[in-house]
Amino acid sequence: MASRARRSLPAALLLTVGGVAGCSVGGVGGGGTVTAAPRAADAACTAALAAAPATVLGRPRAPLPVAGTVAWGEPAVVLRCGLPEQPPTTDRCLTVDDVDWIVADGADPLRFTAYGRSPTVEVRVPASYGAQNAPSVGLAPVAAALPKTPHACIG
């Protein structure tokens, strides 16, 4: 298994989360699309999404008309549940509130995918908000509600 750089950040440092570069569904932004993940209908996702906060950055939660997704505000912070468990990777990994996240550096929008969960969740944040802005302001409980696997970030 390849090693990943591991960085543990306290939740207090994670105060800002941006929105995804627009979705074409649910009146969220314009331009991009949000699609259902393969396991979006899993009972585990239904339970995990129930742990999603009512607001992120003071913006209200707005379910999207796509299974297993939730958005907040405009432009939207978008969370998708139902992705397959992530394989070992050399991508950067960080830990927030005991949840490991794989960071897809260089992507726009930035993608943060929970690691060691099956199914798992992805949070999208536009690159313009900066890579230092983690996905889990109030969202780590969503990932933590998913079944944990024996895999964890190393490094």
N, C-alpha and C positions, 0 to 999 in steps of 0.2 A: 504494500500500500504506500502510495506517495505521501510525503508529509506536506502539511499545510502550515502556513504561518498562523498562529493563534493569538488573537488579541481579545482580552476580556475587558469590556467596557461597562461601567455602572450605568444603570438606566437614567440617572440624573443627568448624564452627559448627552443623552439622546433626546434632546428637546425639540428638534425640528425634523419633520418629514415633509418632503415635497409631494407633488402630485405626479402621476404618470403623464407622459406626453400624449394626452388625449385618447379617449376611447370613443368608438362610434356607436356604442350602445348606452341606453339608460340616460341620455342627455348629458353625458360626461365628456367634456372637451370635444375636440374634433380631430380626426386624422387617423388615429390608431384604432386597433380593435382589441377587445377582450374576449377570449374564447374559453369555453369550459375545459378544465383539465380532465384527463381520462377517468379519474376516480372521483369526480366532483359529487356524484350522487351517493358516495359511501356514507354510512351512518356516522362514521368517525368525523367526517367533514361537517355534517349537520351539527353534531355536538360541539365541535371546535368553533364553528362560526357563531354559536350561541355565546361564546366567551369574548367575542369581538366587542370593543367598547362602543358606546353610543356616539361618542365624538372623538375626533383626532384633530388636534390643533384648533379646537373650538368649532370645528365643522361637523355637521351631523352625518350620521351613518346613512347611506343610501344604497339599499340592495340593488344590484344590477339584474337585468332580465337574462342573466347567464348563470346556470347552476354553479354553485360553489364559489361565488364571488361576492365581494362587498367593496364598496367605495365610500370615501369620505371627501366631501367638498368638491370645489371646482377651481383649478384643475384637481383631479382626484388622486388620492392615495388609493391604490387598488391592491386588494389581497385576493389571491386565487388559491383554493384548496383542492386537493385531489391529484397532485402531481405524484409520480412514482418516487420511491425512495431514491435519494441521490447516491450515485456510486462514488467510490473514492476519487478524489480530485486534488490537483495541485493549486486550485484557485484559493484565494485568500479566504480565511474563515475567521469569524469573530463570535464571541459568546456574550449574550445579553440575557440577564435574568435566568441563567442556567439553560438557555436555548442556544444551540450552535446555529450559525447562519453562514452560508457560502455567499461570498460577494462576487458578482460577475463584473469585475473591473473593466472599464472601457466601453461598457454597453450604454446605450441611451434608448430607453430609460435604464437606470441602474436597476439591477435585479438582486434581491436578497432572497435566498431560498433556504428554508430551515433544513438542517442536516441531522440525521439520526432519528427521523420521524417517518412513519409510513401509514397512510399516505402523508404527503408533506404540503407545505404552503409556500407560496412565492409572494413577495411584496415588491411592487414596482415604484421607483422614485426617479424623476427626471434628473439627468446628469447636471443640469444647471443648479441643482440644490447642493451638489457636492457629495463626494464619496464618503465623507465623514458622517453624513447623516444616516444613521442606521434605520432599519425598517420597522423596528419593534417598539416604538413609543406606544405603549398600550397594546401592542400586537403580539408580544411574546406569549401572553396567556393563550392565544389562539393556537400557536404552534405547540405549546406545552400540553394542550388538551388532546393532542394526537398521540396515538400509540408510539412509544419510544422503542427504538431499535438498539442493539448493542454498539452501534457505531457512534463515535464522537470525534470532534476535531482533534487533531494532534499537532504537535509542532513545538 
